[in-house]
Amino acid sequence: MKNTHVRIVSIIAAAFYASVISGKAQAFQNLDFESELGSPISGSPPIGFYNLPGWNVATVGDQYGASPGGVYYNGTVLDGTGGYVVPAGGYDVITGATIGPLDGAQSLALYVSGYEAPASISITQTGTIPGGQNSVSFLLGYFATLNLAPSQNPLNYFSLSINNQNVPLVVTSVDGQVLTVAGNISQWAGKTVTLSIANSITENQTESFGVIDDVAFSPQVVAVPEAFGMGLLTAALSLSAVFLNRRKTA
C-alpha cells in the first residue's frame, strides 16, 4: 500500500513538472503577420491603432507623442514613426507607390521618421526557440529612404536582437524587391528568449521604410558575410527598385 502511494505521488509530481516546463516553452506567435488585428486602442490620435497579435510594438522619437503600442492598417501618419499592416494593394508611405504583401495575405511595414532623431520602431515577442535551430530569418522588401543615399545598406537600419543582444544579419537571397536576411541564433536554441526586430534612424531629417514578413527559425547555419551574404547584398544594392530615395510627388 505504501509503495502504491509513493508511485501515485511520483506520477503526480512528474505530471506537474511537465506542465510547468511546457508552460515555459511558449511558442512564438503570428510570425507571418497573417493574424487579424486585435481590438482598437483608444485614445490614439490622429487615427486609430490596433493591437498586433503576439507582438508588443514600441516607438521612439514619434513627433505625435508616445505610441500606444499598436499598428495602423494600410497606411500611417506621414512624418510620424509607426507600423502598419500591408494588405493587397497596400501603400508605401515614402514613395506613394502601391505595394503588396511579401507573402500570404498581409505583411508588416515599419516606418521611421527621423525628423526627431534618433527614432525607431520595434516589435518584440517572448517565446521559446525550438531545439536544434541555428538561425532566424525574415523577408525584407520595398526598402526606401528619404534624404539618404539610394545605395544605403538596409541592414544599417533594420536589425534583430535576442535578449537585447544584437544578432548580425546577412542577406541570404534576393528575389526582385525582396531580400531574405538571416542571423545566427544557435546559442539560444531550446531557450525562452525575447526577440525584437527594429527599424532605426540616427540622422535628423531622414526617413526609413521597409516591409517584413515570415520570421522563421531554421537548423541551417548562416554563412559568414564575406563568403556569401555580402555578394548578394551588393547585387541587391544595384536594384534601383528596391532602394528609393525620394517621396513621390503628387
NORJO-V635837 format. One record per pair of residues at least 12 apart in sequence whose ideal C-beta (glycine too) atoms are under 7 Angstrom apart, sorted by the first residue. I is the first residue (numbers start at 1). J is the second residue. Records with the same first field share a line. If there is no record, write none. Layout:
BEGIN
I->J ; J
END
This chain:
BEGIN
24->192
25->128 ; 192
26->127 ; 128 ; 192
27->127 ; 128
28->125 ; 127
29->53 ; 54
30->53 ; 54 ; 55
31->215 ; 216
32->103 ; 104 ; 213 ; 214
33->85 ; 106 ; 107 ; 108 ; 213
34->104 ; 105 ; 106
35->53 ; 54
37->50 ; 51 ; 52 ; 73 ; 85
38->50 ; 51 ; 52 ; 53
39->51
41->68 ; 69 ; 70
43->68
44->68 ; 70
46->77
47->72
49->68 ; 70 ; 71 ; 72
50->70 ; 71 ; 73
51->70
52->70 ; 71 ; 123
54->125
55->123 ; 124 ; 125
56->69 ; 124 ; 125
57->69 ; 70 ; 71 ; 83 ; 123
58->122 ; 124
59->81 ; 82 ; 120 ; 121
60->118 ; 119 ; 120
61->81 ; 116 ; 117 ; 118 ; 119 ; 120
62->80 ; 81 ; 82
63->79 ; 80 ; 113 ; 115 ; 116
64->77 ; 80
67->82
71->83 ; 84 ; 85
72->84
73->85
74->86 ; 87 ; 90 ; 91
75->91 ; 93
76->93 ; 111
78->93
79->113 ; 115
80->113
81->111 ; 112 ; 113 ; 119 ; 121
82->111 ; 121
83->108 ; 109 ; 110 ; 111 ; 121
84->109
85->106 ; 108
86->99 ; 101 ; 106 ; 107 ; 108 ; 109 ; 211
87->101 ; 105 ; 106
88->100 ; 101
92->142 ; 144 ; 209
93->111 ; 209
94->144 ; 146 ; 207 ; 209 ; 244 ; 247
95->144 ; 244 ; 247 ; 248
96->247 ; 248
97->248
99->142 ; 211
101->213
102->139 ; 141 ; 178 ; 211 ; 213
103->139 ; 213 ; 214
107->211 ; 212 ; 213
108->211 ; 212 ; 213
109->209 ; 211
110->199 ; 210 ; 212
111->209
112->199 ; 200 ; 201 ; 207 ; 208
113->207
114->201 ; 203 ; 204 ; 205 ; 206 ; 207
115->204 ; 205
117->201 ; 202 ; 203 ; 204
118->200 ; 201 ; 202
119->201
120->198 ; 199 ; 200
121->198 ; 199
122->196 ; 197 ; 198
123->196 ; 197
124->194 ; 196
125->195
126->192 ; 194
127->192
128->191 ; 192
129->185 ; 188 ; 189 ; 190 ; 191 ; 193 ; 217
130->217
131->189 ; 190
132->189 ; 219
133->185 ; 189 ; 217 ; 218 ; 219
134->184 ; 186 ; 189 ; 218 ; 219 ; 220 ; 221
135->182 ; 183 ; 184 ; 185 ; 218 ; 220 ; 221 ; 222
136->160 ; 182 ; 183 ; 185 ; 215 ; 217
137->172 ; 180 ; 181 ; 182 ; 216 ; 218
138->181 ; 197 ; 212 ; 213 ; 214 ; 215
139->178 ; 180 ; 212 ; 213 ; 214
140->154 ; 158 ; 179 ; 181 ; 210 ; 212
141->177 ; 178 ; 179 ; 210 ; 211
142->177 ; 210 ; 211
143->209 ; 210 ; 242 ; 243
144->209 ; 244
145->206 ; 207 ; 208 ; 245
146->206 ; 207 ; 246 ; 247
147->205 ; 206
148->206 ; 245
150->243 ; 245
151->237 ; 243
152->243
153->233
154->210
155->169 ; 181
157->199 ; 200 ; 201 ; 208
158->199 ; 210
159->198 ; 200
160->183 ; 197
161->196
162->185 ; 188 ; 193 ; 195
163->193 ; 194
167->183 ; 184 ; 185
168->183
169->181 ; 182 ; 183
170->182 ; 222 ; 223 ; 225 ; 228 ; 229
171->229 ; 232 ; 233 ; 236
172->229 ; 232
173->232
174->232 ; 235 ; 236
177->239 ; 241 ; 242
179->236
182->222
183->222
184->222
197->212
END
